[in-house]
Amino acid sequence: MKFKILSALLSLGLLCSMPVHAADEEIKTDIMSGLRYSIQEDHIVIRGMDNRYFQSEIVIPEQIENLPVTEINKNAFSYRSADLTAVTFPDTLETIGENAFYYSGLKHIEIPEHVTSIGKGAFMGVDTVTVDENNPAFTVENNILYNKDLTEFVLIPYSVTEVNIPDTITEIPDRTFDCHKELTSVTLPEGLISIGHRAFSQTGISEITIPSTVTEIGNQAFEFCPNLTSITFAEGMKTIPSNLTKIETIYCGVDENGNPDGWSEFSYEYYGGFMRSYALRKIYLPSTLETVQESVFGCNEYYYHQFDVFYHGTREDWQNVMINSGTSATLEEGGNQALLTANMHFLPSSDAVIDGDVTLDDTVTVADLVLLKKYLLNQNALSEYEAIRADYNHDNVINIFDWILLKKNLIS
């Protein structure tokens, strides 16, 4: 018992000898501006607004207590709802922390000359952004804030409807365009390597072309995109690896009434590719394609549905595409059943076009005659490729004469 008491006393002595630090630095309120702040070494850090002095338009001073205001702390003005309508930054400002004005109510932001650090989510919710032309760290292109050399996204306002991503961007990070519902058009550059998790989820895009340089696409990259009906892999891509498109579910199709077609799904694993692309309707593949790795298009029987594959090559070319890194496309095995049983359409170069092959299945049958008749009766439209084959007499007009010639050819 004596030893236990002595040990306890020694421990208490050690604790009492340790230096005591303040839990938090002192936070004050500037009566002139109503801003809460703290002194950090030789500068002022803005911590937010004292609610007793709150104003919808904030002017941050250059100095407080004769020290320059150089930093706005993270979360300083976040979630002010619609209260905050304008903020004026001082020329002394250098750093704006993470989520500093996250959904604060601001709709426009002007980045001053000397700001060189902006945290993630600092201005989430704004509609427009500008930056001082002399700012060395940031620049604005088409209402999107980038770093100066256009290699990283800094801020993408929700009002953006079209994005032409510069060729200096090689990575689209996770959730970059997530919930940008007004976004309807995206152009991805050659040189792009990766597309992150949920990068384009919940957007209004209707089509997307994946450059040949892309080697990785994150889970759910195009989830909840009700208007997305076609995905195109650009010419030049040779392999669709199983880790290329780890999309758990693509909510991208529309039903016959034009309504979103897709539903939520909780999976235990991400098998790869388009394994759970329940609403996938169209996919365009390049003629340079050589390999589709295991389970990229795998679908189990319960969730199986057919989709259309538009292949920029001939049927003979398709026979040479290796499925599952070593299995011929003619063999229905190896986790790509959905691809192997898809509705194939062949889009070879103009010198390999088969006249009358309106259905794009590389053969001329009664089905082509029926499709052409439906077009002439205004019961359906023809795509660009279908129209080329439907113009049987090559007079650049699709009419009853093409149908008659095609019928005679089939009869003969």
Buried (B, 14 or more C-beta within 10 A) or exposed (E): EEEEEEEEEEEEEEEEEEEEEEEEEEBBBBEEBBBBBBBEEEBBBBBBBBEEBEEEEBEBBEEBEEBBBBBBBBBBBBBBEEEBBBBEBBEBBBBBBBBBBBBBBBBBBEBBBBBBEBBEBBBBBBBEBEBBEEBEBBBBEEBBBBBEEBEBBBBBBBBBEEBEBBEEBBBBBBBBBBEBEEBBBBEBBEBBEBBBBBBBBBBBBBBBBBBBBBBBBBBBBBBBBBBBBBBBBBEEBEBBBBBBBBBBBBBBBBEEEEEBBBEEEEEEEBBBBBBBBBBBBBBBBBBBBEBBBBBBBBBEEEEEEEBBBBBBBBEEBBEEBBBBEEBEBEEEEBBBBBBBBBEBBBBBEEEEBBBBBBBBBBEBEEEBBEBBBBBEEEEEEBEEBBBBBBBBBEEEEBEEEBBEBBBEBEEE
